[in-house]
Amino acid sequence: MFSPWARFKGGRGVATSLGVFLGVVTVPTAIALGIWILLFAVSRRVSVGSIGAAFTYPFLLVWLAPAGPYRLAVIAVGGVVALLILVRHIPNMKRLLQGTEPALVGSGRRAGGPNGESS
């Protein structure tokens, strides 16, 4: 998200977080990926999937993280990462509320059509 080699600019951290957490806590992360896929399929917007998965991820960790000496650390780190992802998606959330967040696939038009009307 904040790479010093990219002048502390970067993406939203979703794919990198997915890769890391799939190796650390596979089951809750796989479920979060399933949530992402479902939300993306319904909305055609990557940001909707990312926001939904990040919002649910801390709850999934509390519910499904395996018992062990690092359980609380995994939950805390996962919660902080999810919060960072949500914060990085604030511009997307604003565009979603305004109806201007573009869909990735489909008609190629922005939400609400070219003149703001619903289709």
Phi and psi restraints in degrees (range 20) as a CNS / XPLOR table:
assign (resid 1 and name C) (resid 2 and name N)
       (resid 2 and name CA) (resid 2 and name C) 1.0 -129.8 20.0 2
assign (resid 2 and name N) (resid 2 and name CA)
       (resid 2 and name C) (resid 3 and name N) 1.0 61.9 20.0 2
assign (resid 2 and name C) (resid 3 and name N)
       (resid 3 and name CA) (resid 3 and name C) 1.0 -70.9 20.0 2
assign (resid 3 and name N) (resid 3 and name CA)
       (resid 3 and name C) (resid 4 and name N) 1.0 128.3 20.0 2
assign (resid 3 and name C) (resid 4 and name N)
       (resid 4 and name CA) (resid 4 and name C) 1.0 -65.7 20.0 2
assign (resid 4 and name N) (resid 4 and name CA)
       (resid 4 and name C) (resid 5 and name N) 1.0 -24.6 20.0 2
assign (resid 4 and name C) (resid 5 and name N)
       (resid 5 and name CA) (resid 5 and name C) 1.0 -77.6 20.0 2
assign (resid 5 and name N) (resid 5 and name CA)
       (resid 5 and name C) (resid 6 and name N) 1.0 -13.2 20.0 2
assign (resid 5 and name C) (resid 6 and name N)
       (resid 6 and name CA) (resid 6 and name C) 1.0 -115.1 20.0 2
assign (resid 6 and name N) (resid 6 and name CA)
       (resid 6 and name C) (resid 7 and name N) 1.0 28.2 20.0 2
assign (resid 6 and name C) (resid 7 and name N)
       (resid 7 and name CA) (resid 7 and name C) 1.0 56.7 20.0 2
assign (resid 7 and name N) (resid 7 and name CA)
       (resid 7 and name C) (resid 8 and name N) 1.0 40.0 20.0 2
assign (resid 7 and name C) (resid 8 and name N)
       (resid 8 and name CA) (resid 8 and name C) 1.0 60.5 20.0 2
assign (resid 8 and name N) (resid 8 and name CA)
       (resid 8 and name C) (resid 9 and name N) 1.0 28.2 20.0 2
assign (resid 8 and name C) (resid 9 and name N)
       (resid 9 and name CA) (resid 9 and name C) 1.0 -116.7 20.0 2
assign (resid 9 and name N) (resid 9 and name CA)
       (resid 9 and name C) (resid 10 and name N) 1.0 157.3 20.0 2
assign (resid 9 and name C) (resid 10 and name N)
       (resid 10 and name CA) (resid 10 and name C) 1.0 174.9 20.0 2
assign (resid 10 and name N) (resid 10 and name CA)
       (resid 10 and name C) (resid 11 and name N) 1.0 -162.0 20.0 2
assign (resid 10 and name C) (resid 11 and name N)
       (resid 11 and name CA) (resid 11 and name C) 1.0 -82.1 20.0 2
assign (resid 11 and name N) (resid 11 and name CA)
       (resid 11 and name C) (resid 12 and name N) 1.0 -159.3 20.0 2
assign (resid 11 and name C) (resid 12 and name N)
       (resid 12 and name CA) (resid 12 and name C) 1.0 -93.0 20.0 2
assign (resid 12 and name N) (resid 12 and name CA)
       (resid 12 and name C) (resid 13 and name N) 1.0 -10.3 20.0 2
assign (resid 12 and name C) (resid 13 and name N)
       (resid 13 and name CA) (resid 13 and name C) 1.0 84.7 20.0 2
assign (resid 13 and name N) (resid 13 and name CA)
       (resid 13 and name C) (resid 14 and name N) 1.0 7.6 20.0 2
assign (resid 13 and name C) (resid 14 and name N)
       (resid 14 and name CA) (resid 14 and name C) 1.0 -71.1 20.0 2
assign (resid 14 and name N) (resid 14 and name CA)
       (resid 14 and name C) (resid 15 and name N) 1.0 -51.4 20.0 2
assign (resid 14 and name C) (resid 15 and name N)
       (resid 15 and name CA) (resid 15 and name C) 1.0 -65.0 20.0 2
assign (resid 15 and name N) (resid 15 and name CA)
       (resid 15 and name C) (resid 16 and name N) 1.0 -41.9 20.0 2
assign (resid 15 and name C) (resid 16 and name N)
       (resid 16 and name CA) (resid 16 and name C) 1.0 -64.2 20.0 2
assign (resid 16 and name N) (resid 16 and name CA)
       (resid 16 and name C) (resid 17 and name N) 1.0 -43.3 20.0 2
assign (resid 16 and name C) (resid 17 and name N)
       (resid 17 and name CA) (resid 17 and name C) 1.0 -62.8 20.0 2
assign (resid 17 and name N) (resid 17 and name CA)
       (resid 17 and name C) (resid 18 and name N) 1.0 -40.5 20.0 2
assign (resid 17 and name C) (resid 18 and name N)
       (resid 18 and name CA) (resid 18 and name C) 1.0 -58.4 20.0 2
assign (resid 18 and name N) (resid 18 and name CA)
       (resid 18 and name C) (resid 19 and name N) 1.0 -48.1 20.0 2
assign (resid 18 and name C) (resid 19 and name N)
       (resid 19 and name CA) (resid 19 and name C) 1.0 -60.8 20.0 2
assign (resid 19 and name N) (resid 19 and name CA)
       (resid 19 and name C) (resid 20 and name N) 1.0 -43.4 20.0 2
assign (resid 19 and name C) (resid 20 and name N)
       (resid 20 and name CA) (resid 20 and name C) 1.0 -66.3 20.0 2
assign (resid 20 and name N) (resid 20 and name CA)
       (resid 20 and name C) (resid 21 and name N) 1.0 -51.0 20.0 2
assign (resid 20 and name C) (resid 21 and name N)
       (resid 21 and name CA) (resid 21 and name C) 1.0 -73.4 20.0 2
assign (resid 21 and name N) (resid 21 and name CA)
       (resid 21 and name C) (resid 22 and name N) 1.0 -24.0 20.0 2
assign (resid 21 and name C) (resid 22 and name N)
       (resid 22 and name CA) (resid 22 and name C) 1.0 -60.7 20.0 2
assign (resid 22 and name N) (resid 22 and name CA)
       (resid 22 and name C) (resid 23 and name N) 1.0 -34.5 20.0 2
assign (resid 22 and name C) (resid 23 and name N)
       (resid 23 and name CA) (resid 23 and name C) 1.0 -79.4 20.0 2
assign (resid 23 and name N) (resid 23 and name CA)
       (resid 23 and name C) (resid 24 and name N) 1.0 -22.7 20.0 2
assign (resid 23 and name C) (resid 24 and name N)
       (resid 24 and name CA) (resid 24 and name C) 1.0 -95.5 20.0 2
assign (resid 24 and name N) (resid 24 and name CA)
       (resid 24 and name C) (resid 25 and name N) 1.0 -50.2 20.0 2
assign (resid 24 and name C) (resid 25 and name N)
       (resid 25 and name CA) (resid 25 and name C) 1.0 -134.2 20.0 2
assign (resid 25 and name N) (resid 25 and name CA)
       (resid 25 and name C) (resid 26 and name N) 1.0 85.0 20.0 2
assign (resid 25 and name C) (resid 26 and name N)
       (resid 26 and name CA) (resid 26 and name C) 1.0 -62.9 20.0 2
assign (resid 26 and name N) (resid 26 and name CA)
       (resid 26 and name C) (resid 27 and name N) 1.0 -48.9 20.0 2
assign (resid 26 and name C) (resid 27 and name N)
       (resid 27 and name CA) (resid 27 and name C) 1.0 -64.7 20.0 2
assign (resid 27 and name N) (resid 27 and name CA)
       (resid 27 and name C) (resid 28 and name N) 1.0 -54.0 20.0 2
assign (resid 27 and name C) (resid 28 and name N)
       (resid 28 and name CA) (resid 28 and name C) 1.0 -63.0 20.0 2
assign (resid 28 and name N) (resid 28 and name CA)
       (resid 28 and name C) (resid 29 and name N) 1.0 -32.2 20.0 2
assign (resid 28 and name C) (resid 29 and name N)
       (resid 29 and name CA) (resid 29 and name C) 1.0 -70.9 20.0 2
assign (resid 29 and name N) (resid 29 and name CA)
       (resid 29 and name C) (resid 30 and name N) 1.0 -39.6 20.0 2
assign (resid 29 and name C) (resid 30 and name N)
       (resid 30 and name CA) (resid 30 and name C) 1.0 -64.0 20.0 2
assign (resid 30 and name N) (resid 30 and name CA)
       (resid 30 and name C) (resid 31 and name N) 1.0 -37.5 20.0 2
assign (resid 30 and name C) (resid 31 and name N)
       (resid 31 and name CA) (resid 31 and name C) 1.0 -66.5 20.0 2
assign (resid 31 and name N) (resid 31 and name CA)
       (resid 31 and name C) (resid 32 and name N) 1.0 -41.8 20.0 2
assign (resid 31 and name C) (resid 32 and name N)
       (resid 32 and name CA) (resid 32 and name C) 1.0 -61.5 20.0 2
assign (resid 32 and name N) (resid 32 and name CA)
       (resid 32 and name C) (resid 33 and name N) 1.0 -39.3 20.0 2
assign (resid 32 and name C) (resid 33 and name N)
       (resid 33 and name CA) (resid 33 and name C) 1.0 -62.1 20.0 2
assign (resid 33 and name N) (resid 33 and name CA)
       (resid 33 and name C) (resid 34 and name N) 1.0 -41.0 20.0 2
assign (resid 33 and name C) (resid 34 and name N)
       (resid 34 and name CA) (resid 34 and name C) 1.0 -61.6 20.0 2
assign (resid 34 and name N) (resid 34 and name CA)
       (resid 34 and name C) (resid 35 and name N) 1.0 -39.7 20.0 2
assign (resid 34 and name C) (resid 35 and name N)
       (resid 35 and name CA) (resid 35 and name C) 1.0 -63.3 20.0 2
assign (resid 35 and name N) (resid 35 and name CA)
       (resid 35 and name C) (resid 36 and name N) 1.0 -43.5 20.0 2
assign (resid 35 and name C) (resid 36 and name N)
       (resid 36 and name CA) (resid 36 and name C) 1.0 -58.9 20.0 2
assign (resid 36 and name N) (resid 36 and name CA)
       (resid 36 and name C) (resid 37 and name N) 1.0 -48.0 20.0 2
assign (resid 36 and name C) (resid 37 and name N)
       (resid 37 and name CA) (resid 37 and name C) 1.0 -60.5 20.0 2
assign (resid 37 and name N) (resid 37 and name CA)
       (resid 37 and name C) (resid 38 and name N) 1.0 -45.7 20.0 2
assign (resid 37 and name C) (resid 38 and name N)
       (resid 38 and name CA) (resid 38 and name C) 1.0 -61.8 20.0 2
assign (resid 38 and name N) (resid 38 and name CA)
       (resid 38 and name C) (resid 39 and name N) 1.0 -49.0 20.0 2
assign (resid 38 and name C) (resid 39 and name N)
       (resid 39 and name CA) (resid 39 and name C) 1.0 -65.2 20.0 2
assign (resid 39 and name N) (resid 39 and name CA)
       (resid 39 and name C) (resid 40 and name N) 1.0 -38.2 20.0 2
assign (resid 39 and name C) (resid 40 and name N)
       (resid 40 and name CA) (resid 40 and name C) 1.0 -65.2 20.0 2
assign (resid 40 and name N) (resid 40 and name CA)
       (resid 40 and name C) (resid 41 and name N) 1.0 -43.0 20.0 2
assign (resid 40 and name C) (resid 41 and name N)
       (resid 41 and name CA) (resid 41 and name C) 1.0 -61.4 20.0 2
assign (resid 41 and name N) (resid 41 and name CA)
       (resid 41 and name C) (resid 42 and name N) 1.0 -38.1 20.0 2
assign (resid 41 and name C) (resid 42 and name N)
       (resid 42 and name CA) (resid 42 and name C) 1.0 -76.9 20.0 2
assign (resid 42 and name N) (resid 42 and name CA)
       (resid 42 and name C) (resid 43 and name N) 1.0 -43.3 20.0 2
assign (resid 42 and name C) (resid 43 and name N)
       (resid 43 and name CA) (resid 43 and name C) 1.0 -94.9 20.0 2
assign (resid 43 and name N) (resid 43 and name CA)
       (resid 43 and name C) (resid 44 and name N) 1.0 -21.2 20.0 2
assign (resid 43 and name C) (resid 44 and name N)
       (resid 44 and name CA) (resid 44 and name C) 1.0 63.3 20.0 2
assign (resid 44 and name N) (resid 44 and name CA)
       (resid 44 and name C) (resid 45 and name N) 1.0 21.8 20.0 2
assign (resid 44 and name C) (resid 45 and name N)
       (resid 45 and name CA) (resid 45 and name C) 1.0 -125.4 20.0 2
assign (resid 45 and name N) (resid 45 and name CA)
       (resid 45 and name C) (resid 46 and name N) 1.0 122.4 20.0 2
assign (resid 45 and name C) (resid 46 and name N)
       (resid 46 and name CA) (resid 46 and name C) 1.0 -59.1 20.0 2
assign (resid 46 and name N) (resid 46 and name CA)
       (resid 46 and name C) (resid 47 and name N) 1.0 -40.4 20.0 2
assign (resid 46 and name C) (resid 47 and name N)
       (resid 47 and name CA) (resid 47 and name C) 1.0 -62.9 20.0 2
assign (resid 47 and name N) (resid 47 and name CA)
       (resid 47 and name C) (resid 48 and name N) 1.0 -36.3 20.0 2
assign (resid 47 and name C) (resid 48 and name N)
       (resid 48 and name CA) (resid 48 and name C) 1.0 -64.4 20.0 2
assign (resid 48 and name N) (resid 48 and name CA)
       (resid 48 and name C) (resid 49 and name N) 1.0 -44.4 20.0 2
assign (resid 48 and name C) (resid 49 and name N)
       (resid 49 and name CA) (resid 49 and name C) 1.0 -61.8 20.0 2
assign (resid 49 and name N) (resid 49 and name CA)
       (resid 49 and name C) (resid 50 and name N) 1.0 -43.1 20.0 2
assign (resid 49 and name C) (resid 50 and name N)
       (resid 50 and name CA) (resid 50 and name C) 1.0 -66.1 20.0 2
assign (resid 50 and name N) (resid 50 and name CA)
       (resid 50 and name C) (resid 51 and name N) 1.0 -43.3 20.0 2
assign (resid 50 and name C) (resid 51 and name N)
       (resid 51 and name CA) (resid 51 and name C) 1.0 -65.3 20.0 2
assign (resid 51 and name N) (resid 51 and name CA)
       (resid 51 and name C) (resid 52 and name N) 1.0 -45.3 20.0 2
assign (resid 51 and name C) (resid 52 and name N)
       (resid 52 and name CA) (resid 52 and name C) 1.0 -63.4 20.0 2
assign (resid 52 and name N) (resid 52 and name CA)
       (resid 52 and name C) (resid 53 and name N) 1.0 -43.8 20.0 2
assign (resid 52 and name C) (resid 53 and name N)
       (resid 53 and name CA) (resid 53 and name C) 1.0 -65.9 20.0 2
assign (resid 53 and name N) (resid 53 and name CA)
       (resid 53 and name C) (resid 54 and name N) 1.0 -42.6 20.0 2
assign (resid 53 and name C) (resid 54 and name N)
       (resid 54 and name CA) (resid 54 and name C) 1.0 -65.8 20.0 2
assign (resid 54 and name N) (resid 54 and name CA)
       (resid 54 and name C) (resid 55 and name N) 1.0 -37.6 20.0 2
assign (resid 54 and name C) (resid 55 and name N)
       (resid 55 and name CA) (resid 55 and name C) 1.0 -65.9 20.0 2
assign (resid 55 and name N) (resid 55 and name CA)
       (resid 55 and name C) (resid 56 and name N) 1.0 -40.2 20.0 2
assign (resid 55 and name C) (resid 56 and name N)
       (resid 56 and name CA) (resid 56 and name C) 1.0 -83.1 20.0 2
assign (resid 56 and name N) (resid 56 and name CA)
       (resid 56 and name C) (resid 57 and name N) 1.0 -19.8 20.0 2
assign (resid 56 and name C) (resid 57 and name N)
       (resid 57 and name CA) (resid 57 and name C) 1.0 -57.7 20.0 2
assign (resid 57 and name N) (resid 57 and name CA)
       (resid 57 and name C) (resid 58 and name N) 1.0 -45.9 20.0 2
assign (resid 57 and name C) (resid 58 and name N)
       (resid 58 and name CA) (resid 58 and name C) 1.0 -60.1 20.0 2
assign (resid 58 and name N) (resid 58 and name CA)
       (resid 58 and name C) (resid 59 and name N) 1.0 -36.5 20.0 2
assign (resid 58 and name C) (resid 59 and name N)
       (resid 59 and name CA) (resid 59 and name C) 1.0 -66.5 20.0 2
assign (resid 59 and name N) (resid 59 and name CA)
       (resid 59 and name C) (resid 60 and name N) 1.0 -40.3 20.0 2
assign (resid 59 and name C) (resid 60 and name N)
       (resid 60 and name CA) (resid 60 and name C) 1.0 -63.1 20.0 2
assign (resid 60 and name N) (resid 60 and name CA)
       (resid 60 and name C) (resid 61 and name N) 1.0 -38.9 20.0 2
assign (resid 60 and name C) (resid 61 and name N)
       (resid 61 and name CA) (resid 61 and name C) 1.0 -64.8 20.0 2
assign (resid 61 and name N) (resid 61 and name CA)
       (resid 61 and name C) (resid 62 and name N) 1.0 -45.8 20.0 2
assign (resid 61 and name C) (resid 62 and name N)
       (resid 62 and name CA) (resid 62 and name C) 1.0 -60.0 20.0 2
assign (resid 62 and name N) (resid 62 and name CA)
       (resid 62 and name C) (resid 63 and name N) 1.0 -39.8 20.0 2
assign (resid 62 and name C) (resid 63 and name N)
       (resid 63 and name CA) (resid 63 and name C) 1.0 -76.8 20.0 2
assign (resid 63 and name N) (resid 63 and name CA)
       (resid 63 and name C) (resid 64 and name N) 1.0 -38.5 20.0 2
assign (resid 63 and name C) (resid 64 and name N)
       (resid 64 and name CA) (resid 64 and name C) 1.0 -121.5 20.0 2
assign (resid 64 and name N) (resid 64 and name CA)
       (resid 64 and name C) (resid 65 and name N) 1.0 -3.9 20.0 2
assign (resid 64 and name C) (resid 65 and name N)
       (resid 65 and name CA) (resid 65 and name C) 1.0 -64.1 20.0 2
assign (resid 65 and name N) (resid 65 and name CA)
       (resid 65 and name C) (resid 66 and name N) 1.0 134.7 20.0 2
assign (resid 65 and name C) (resid 66 and name N)
       (resid 66 and name CA) (resid 66 and name C) 1.0 -65.7 20.0 2
assign (resid 66 and name N) (resid 66 and name CA)
       (resid 66 and name C) (resid 67 and name N) 1.0 149.5 20.0 2
assign (resid 66 and name C) (resid 67 and name N)
       (resid 67 and name CA) (resid 67 and name C) 1.0 -66.5 20.0 2
assign (resid 67 and name N) (resid 67 and name CA)
       (resid 67 and name C) (resid 68 and name N) 1.0 149.0 20.0 2
assign (resid 67 and name C) (resid 68 and name N)
       (resid 68 and name CA) (resid 68 and name C) 1.0 158.5 20.0 2
assign (resid 68 and name N) (resid 68 and name CA)
       (resid 68 and name C) (resid 69 and name N) 1.0 175.9 20.0 2
assign (resid 68 and name C) (resid 69 and name N)
       (resid 69 and name CA) (resid 69 and name C) 1.0 -67.1 20.0 2
assign (resid 69 and name N) (resid 69 and name CA)
       (resid 69 and name C) (resid 70 and name N) 1.0 -19.2 20.0 2
assign (resid 69 and name C) (resid 70 and name N)
       (resid 70 and name CA) (resid 70 and name C) 1.0 -106.8 20.0 2
assign (resid 70 and name N) (resid 70 and name CA)
       (resid 70 and name C) (resid 71 and name N) 1.0 8.9 20.0 2
assign (resid 70 and name C) (resid 71 and name N)
       (resid 71 and name CA) (resid 71 and name C) 1.0 -55.9 20.0 2
assign (resid 71 and name N) (resid 71 and name CA)
       (resid 71 and name C) (resid 72 and name N) 1.0 -51.0 20.0 2
assign (resid 71 and name C) (resid 72 and name N)
       (resid 72 and name CA) (resid 72 and name C) 1.0 -65.1 20.0 2
assign (resid 72 and name N) (resid 72 and name CA)
       (resid 72 and name C) (resid 73 and name N) 1.0 -36.7 20.0 2
assign (resid 72 and name C) (resid 73 and name N)
       (resid 73 and name CA) (resid 73 and name C) 1.0 -65.5 20.0 2
assign (resid 73 and name N) (resid 73 and name CA)
       (resid 73 and name C) (resid 74 and name N) 1.0 -42.0 20.0 2
assign (resid 73 and name C) (resid 74 and name N)
       (resid 74 and name CA) (resid 74 and name C) 1.0 -63.4 20.0 2
assign (resid 74 and name N) (resid 74 and name CA)
       (resid 74 and name C) (resid 75 and name N) 1.0 -43.2 20.0 2
assign (resid 74 and name C) (resid 75 and name N)
       (resid 75 and name CA) (resid 75 and name C) 1.0 -64.0 20.0 2
assign (resid 75 and name N) (resid 75 and name CA)
       (resid 75 and name C) (resid 76 and name N) 1.0 -44.1 20.0 2
assign (resid 75 and name C) (resid 76 and name N)
       (resid 76 and name CA) (resid 76 and name C) 1.0 -64.5 20.0 2
assign (resid 76 and name N) (resid 76 and name CA)
       (resid 76 and name C) (resid 77 and name N) 1.0 -47.9 20.0 2
assign (resid 76 and name C) (resid 77 and name N)
       (resid 77 and name CA) (resid 77 and name C) 1.0 -65.1 20.0 2
assign (resid 77 and name N) (resid 77 and name CA)
       (resid 77 and name C) (resid 78 and name N) 1.0 -43.0 20.0 2
assign (resid 77 and name C) (resid 78 and name N)
       (resid 78 and name CA) (resid 78 and name C) 1.0 -61.2 20.0 2
assign (resid 78 and name N) (resid 78 and name CA)
       (resid 78 and name C) (resid 79 and name N) 1.0 -39.0 20.0 2
assign (resid 78 and name C) (resid 79 and name N)
       (resid 79 and name CA) (resid 79 and name C) 1.0 -66.0 20.0 2
assign (resid 79 and name N) (resid 79 and name CA)
       (resid 79 and name C) (resid 80 and name N) 1.0 -41.1 20.0 2
assign (resid 79 and name C) (resid 80 and name N)
       (resid 80 and name CA) (resid 80 and name C) 1.0 -66.2 20.0 2
assign (resid 80 and name N) (resid 80 and name CA)
       (resid 80 and name C) (resid 81 and name N) 1.0 -43.0 20.0 2
assign (resid 80 and name C) (resid 81 and name N)
       (resid 81 and name CA) (resid 81 and name C) 1.0 -62.9 20.0 2
assign (resid 81 and name N) (resid 81 and name CA)
       (resid 81 and name C) (resid 82 and name N) 1.0 -43.6 20.0 2
assign (resid 81 and name C) (resid 82 and name N)
       (resid 82 and name CA) (resid 82 and name C) 1.0 -60.9 20.0 2
assign (resid 82 and name N) (resid 82 and name CA)
       (resid 82 and name C) (resid 83 and name N) 1.0 -41.8 20.0 2
assign (resid 82 and name C) (resid 83 and name N)
       (resid 83 and name CA) (resid 83 and name C) 1.0 -63.4 20.0 2
assign (resid 83 and name N) (resid 83 and name CA)
       (resid 83 and name C) (resid 84 and name N) 1.0 -42.9 20.0 2
assign (resid 83 and name C) (resid 84 and name N)
       (resid 84 and name CA) (resid 84 and name C) 1.0 -60.7 20.0 2
assign (resid 84 and name N) (resid 84 and name CA)
       (resid 84 and name C) (resid 85 and name N) 1.0 -41.8 20.0 2
assign (resid 84 and name C) (resid 85 and name N)
       (resid 85 and name CA) (resid 85 and name C) 1.0 -62.1 20.0 2
assign (resid 85 and name N) (resid 85 and name CA)
       (resid 85 and name C) (resid 86 and name N) 1.0 -43.5 20.0 2
assign (resid 85 and name C) (resid 86 and name N)
       (resid 86 and name CA) (resid 86 and name C) 1.0 -63.7 20.0 2
assign (resid 86 and name N) (resid 86 and name CA)
       (resid 86 and name C) (resid 87 and name N) 1.0 -41.5 20.0 2
assign (resid 86 and name C) (resid 87 and name N)
       (resid 87 and name CA) (resid 87 and name C) 1.0 -63.5 20.0 2
assign (resid 87 and name N) (resid 87 and name CA)
       (resid 87 and name C) (resid 88 and name N) 1.0 -41.7 20.0 2
assign (resid 87 and name C) (resid 88 and name N)
       (resid 88 and name CA) (resid 88 and name C) 1.0 -66.5 20.0 2
assign (resid 88 and name N) (resid 88 and name CA)
       (resid 88 and name C) (resid 89 and name N) 1.0 -18.7 20.0 2
assign (resid 88 and name C) (resid 89 and name N)
       (resid 89 and name CA) (resid 89 and name C) 1.0 -95.5 20.0 2
assign (resid 89 and name N) (resid 89 and name CA)
       (resid 89 and name C) (resid 90 and name N) 1.0 7.0 20.0 2
assign (resid 89 and name C) (resid 90 and name N)
       (resid 90 and name CA) (resid 90 and name C) 1.0 -56.9 20.0 2
assign (resid 90 and name N) (resid 90 and name CA)
       (resid 90 and name C) (resid 91 and name N) 1.0 -44.1 20.0 2
assign (resid 90 and name C) (resid 91 and name N)
       (resid 91 and name CA) (resid 91 and name C) 1.0 -59.5 20.0 2
assign (resid 91 and name N) (resid 91 and name CA)
       (resid 91 and name C) (resid 92 and name N) 1.0 -38.6 20.0 2
assign (resid 91 and name C) (resid 92 and name N)
       (resid 92 and name CA) (resid 92 and name C) 1.0 -64.8 20.0 2
assign (resid 92 and name N) (resid 92 and name CA)
       (resid 92 and name C) (resid 93 and name N) 1.0 -40.9 20.0 2
assign (resid 92 and name C) (resid 93 and name N)
       (resid 93 and name CA) (resid 93 and name C) 1.0 -61.1 20.0 2
assign (resid 93 and name N) (resid 93 and name CA)
       (resid 93 and name C) (resid 94 and name N) 1.0 -41.0 20.0 2
assign (resid 93 and name C) (resid 94 and name N)
       (resid 94 and name CA) (resid 94 and name C) 1.0 -62.7 20.0 2
assign (resid 94 and name N) (resid 94 and name CA)
       (resid 94 and name C) (resid 95 and name N) 1.0 -43.2 20.0 2
assign (resid 94 and name C) (resid 95 and name N)
       (resid 95 and name CA) (resid 95 and name C) 1.0 -66.4 20.0 2
assign (resid 95 and name N) (resid 95 and name CA)
       (resid 95 and name C) (resid 96 and name N) 1.0 -36.3 20.0 2
assign (resid 95 and name C) (resid 96 and name N)
       (resid 96 and name CA) (resid 96 and name C) 1.0 -62.2 20.0 2
assign (resid 96 and name N) (resid 96 and name CA)
       (resid 96 and name C) (resid 97 and name N) 1.0 -44.3 20.0 2
assign (resid 96 and name C) (resid 97 and name N)
       (resid 97 and name CA) (resid 97 and name C) 1.0 -65.7 20.0 2
assign (resid 97 and name N) (resid 97 and name CA)
       (resid 97 and name C) (resid 98 and name N) 1.0 -32.5 20.0 2
assign (resid 97 and name C) (resid 98 and name N)
       (resid 98 and name CA) (resid 98 and name C) 1.0 -83.0 20.0 2
assign (resid 98 and name N) (resid 98 and name CA)
       (resid 98 and name C) (resid 99 and name N) 1.0 -11.0 20.0 2
assign (resid 98 and name C) (resid 99 and name N)
       (resid 99 and name CA) (resid 99 and name C) 1.0 77.8 20.0 2
assign (resid 99 and name N) (resid 99 and name CA)
       (resid 99 and name C) (resid 100 and name N) 1.0 22.2 20.0 2
assign (resid 99 and name C) (resid 100 and name N)
       (resid 100 and name CA) (resid 100 and name C) 1.0 -113.9 20.0 2
assign (resid 100 and name N) (resid 100 and name CA)
       (resid 100 and name C) (resid 101 and name N) 1.0 4.4 20.0 2
assign (resid 100 and name C) (resid 101 and name N)
       (resid 101 and name CA) (resid 101 and name C) 1.0 -71.6 20.0 2
assign (resid 101 and name N) (resid 101 and name CA)
       (resid 101 and name C) (resid 102 and name N) 1.0 120.8 20.0 2
assign (resid 101 and name C) (resid 102 and name N)
       (resid 102 and name CA) (resid 102 and name C) 1.0 -72.5 20.0 2
assign (resid 102 and name N) (resid 102 and name CA)
       (resid 102 and name C) (resid 103 and name N) 1.0 146.3 20.0 2
assign (resid 102 and name C) (resid 103 and name N)
       (resid 103 and name CA) (resid 103 and name C) 1.0 -80.5 20.0 2
assign (resid 103 and name N) (resid 103 and name CA)
       (resid 103 and name C) (resid 104 and name N) 1.0 149.3 20.0 2
assign (resid 103 and name C) (resid 104 and name N)
       (resid 104 and name CA) (resid 104 and name C) 1.0 -79.7 20.0 2
assign (resid 104 and name N) (resid 104 and name CA)
       (resid 104 and name C) (resid 105 and name N) 1.0 -38.0 20.0 2
assign (resid 104 and name C) (resid 105 and name N)
       (resid 105 and name CA) (resid 105 and name C) 1.0 -129.5 20.0 2
assign (resid 105 and name N) (resid 105 and name CA)
       (resid 105 and name C) (resid 106 and name N) 1.0 159.8 20.0 2
assign (resid 105 and name C) (resid 106 and name N)
       (resid 106 and name CA) (resid 106 and name C) 1.0 118.2 20.0 2
assign (resid 106 and name N) (resid 106 and name CA)
       (resid 106 and name C) (resid 107 and name N) 1.0 -134.4 20.0 2
assign (resid 106 and name C) (resid 107 and name N)
       (resid 107 and name CA) (resid 107 and name C) 1.0 -71.9 20.0 2
assign (resid 107 and name N) (resid 107 and name CA)
       (resid 107 and name C) (resid 108 and name N) 1.0 -17.9 20.0 2
assign (resid 107 and name C) (resid 108 and name N)
       (resid 108 and name CA) (resid 108 and name C) 1.0 83.4 20.0 2
assign (resid 108 and name N) (resid 108 and name CA)
       (resid 108 and name C) (resid 109 and name N) 1.0 0.7 20.0 2
assign (resid 108 and name C) (resid 109 and name N)
       (resid 109 and name CA) (resid 109 and name C) 1.0 -96.9 20.0 2
assign (resid 109 and name N) (resid 109 and name CA)
       (resid 109 and name C) (resid 110 and name N) 1.0 158.0 20.0 2
assign (resid 109 and name C) (resid 110 and name N)
       (resid 110 and name CA) (resid 110 and name C) 1.0 -73.4 20.0 2
assign (resid 110 and name N) (resid 110 and name CA)
       (resid 110 and name C) (resid 111 and name N) 1.0 159.8 20.0 2
assign (resid 110 and name C) (resid 111 and name N)
       (resid 111 and name CA) (resid 111 and name C) 1.0 -56.5 20.0 2
assign (resid 111 and name N) (resid 111 and name CA)
       (resid 111 and name C) (resid 112 and name N) 1.0 136.3 20.0 2
assign (resid 111 and name C) (resid 112 and name N)
       (resid 112 and name CA) (resid 112 and name C) 1.0 90.3 20.0 2
assign (resid 112 and name N) (resid 112 and name CA)
       (resid 112 and name C) (resid 113 and name N) 1.0 0.0 20.0 2
assign (resid 112 and name C) (resid 113 and name N)
       (resid 113 and name CA) (resid 113 and name C) 1.0 80.1 20.0 2
assign (resid 113 and name N) (resid 113 and name CA)
       (resid 113 and name C) (resid 114 and name N) 1.0 173.5 20.0 2
assign (resid 113 and name C) (resid 114 and name N)
       (resid 114 and name CA) (resid 114 and name C) 1.0 -68.1 20.0 2
assign (resid 114 and name N) (resid 114 and name CA)
       (resid 114 and name C) (resid 115 and name N) 1.0 -27.3 20.0 2
assign (resid 114 and name C) (resid 115 and name N)
       (resid 115 and name CA) (resid 115 and name C) 1.0 -108.3 20.0 2
assign (resid 115 and name N) (resid 115 and name CA)
       (resid 115 and name C) (resid 116 and name N) 1.0 13.1 20.0 2
assign (resid 115 and name C) (resid 116 and name N)
       (resid 116 and name CA) (resid 116 and name C) 1.0 86.5 20.0 2
assign (resid 116 and name N) (resid 116 and name CA)
       (resid 116 and name C) (resid 117 and name N) 1.0 0.2 20.0 2
assign (resid 116 and name C) (resid 117 and name N)
       (resid 117 and name CA) (resid 117 and name C) 1.0 -84.0 20.0 2
assign (resid 117 and name N) (resid 117 and name CA)
       (resid 117 and name C) (resid 118 and name N) 1.0 156.5 20.0 2
assign (resid 117 and name C) (resid 118 and name N)
       (resid 118 and name CA) (resid 118 and name C) 1.0 -84.3 20.0 2
assign (resid 118 and name N) (resid 118 and name CA)
       (resid 118 and name C) (resid 119 and name N) 1.0 147.5 20.0 2
